[in-house]
Amino acid sequence: MKKLKIGIKQNLDSLGSLIQELKKSSNEIGAITIFVGVVRGIRENEKVVRLEYDAHEALASQIIEKIINEQKTKHGIIDVVVEHRTGLVMVGEDVMYVLVASKHRREGRQALSEIVDRIKFEVPIWKKEITEKDSYWVENV
């Protein structure tokens, strides 16, 4: 079986390169569905300055791999790429990419939504929001 593309790291690869890599996984791909997580500039009524991410990288990768394999079985998707940043991330910067390759858009969209939600709730990635007034550890990044 092909090695999954999972990255928990300081910088994300370019979306274009990830799309091209994903297209190589099968000639049956008819859709690539993409989620781009971006750092918001507001937390409730406070201005966010930056976020700081930390992760248990090895465990995070294992859990993401499990999530992807379950989604492949459940929805019949072809392949998935997940990248999530660690370290300092400024407002407006991309923090996470999830790309799902599928035969049709429907199963790709369903799997994408479930993968993103499960990453937020199950994967050991921690987020600290630094605002102009304070800093907060946030659950379910």
N, C-alpha and C positions, 0 to 999 in steps of 0.2 A: 504494500500500500504506500502511496505517495506521502511524504512527510508534510504535515500541515504547516502552513505559514502563520506562526504566532509570534508576535514580538512585543515584549514588555521592556521598553527602553527609553532613553532620553529623547531621541528624535524619531519622527515617523518617516518612512520612505515616501516618495512622491506617489500620489494617487495614480498618476499615469503609469508609473512602473508597476504598481500593484495590479492594475487592471490588465496590463499586457501579460504579466506573469500568470494571472488567473486564467486568461484566455487560452493559455498553452495546456491547461489541465485536461481539456476534452474538446472534441469537435462537435459535441452535442449541446454546448452552451448556447442558449437562446436569449438569456437575460443575465445581467449583472446588476444586482441591487446593492446600493451603497448607503451606509450611515456615516456621517461625519459629525463627531462630537466637538463642539466649540465652547471655549470658556466664555461664559456670560459676564457682563460688566456690572450686574446688579445682584445683590443678595437681599431679598426683602426690600428695605428702603435704603440700604447702604451701598456705596460704590465699592466694587471689588477691584483690588489692585493686581492680584495674581493668585494663582493656586499652586500648592505644593503637593505633588503626588509621591507616594511611597508604595511599594508592593513587595510581597513575597514572590519574587519572580518565578522560581521553579514551581511552586505550588500553583500560582496563578496560571501558568502555562498548562499544567496538568488538568486543572479544572476547565479551562477554556477548551482544551482538546476533547474532554469528556462531553461538554456541551455541544460542540460541533458534531461529534460522532453521533450523539443522540438525535440531533436535528437532521443529519443525513439519513438516518433510519426513518425518522418520523415523516419528513417531507420529501425525501428523495432528491435533495439538492446534490449538486455535483462537487462543489469545492467551496472553501471559505478561507478568507484571510482576515486575521484580527491583529491590529497593532494598537497599543496603548502607551502613552507617554508616562514617564516618571520624572521627578525633579520639578523645577520651576516652570510654570506655563503662564504666559501673560494673557490678559483679556484679548479676545479675538483670535487667539491661536487655536489650531486644531489639537485635540487631545486624544481622540480615538477614531480609528477607521475600522469598520466592519464591512467586508465585501462578500456577497453571496452569489455564487454562480449556479444557475439552474437552467433546466430545459425551458421553463416557462416562468413568467413574472409572478404568477400567483404564489407558487410554493416558495419562490425566492423572497417575496415580501413577508410571508408568514414566518419563515425561518429567521429572517433578519430581525424582525420585531422580537421574537422569542430570545434570540441570541443576545441582543443588546440588553433586554430586561434581565436576563439571567446573569450576564456579566456584572451588571450593577449590584445585584443582590447576593451573588454567590462567590465572586472572585475576590481574593485578598489584595485589593488595591484600596489605599486610603487616601483621602483628599482633605487638605487643609485650605480653607478659604481665608485669604488675608484681605481685609477691607480697610478703608481709611480709619475706622474706629477700633477694630479688634481683629482677632483671628478665631476661626471655628473649625473643629474637626467635623466633617460631614459624613454621615453614614450613607450607604447605598450610592456610591459615586456614579 
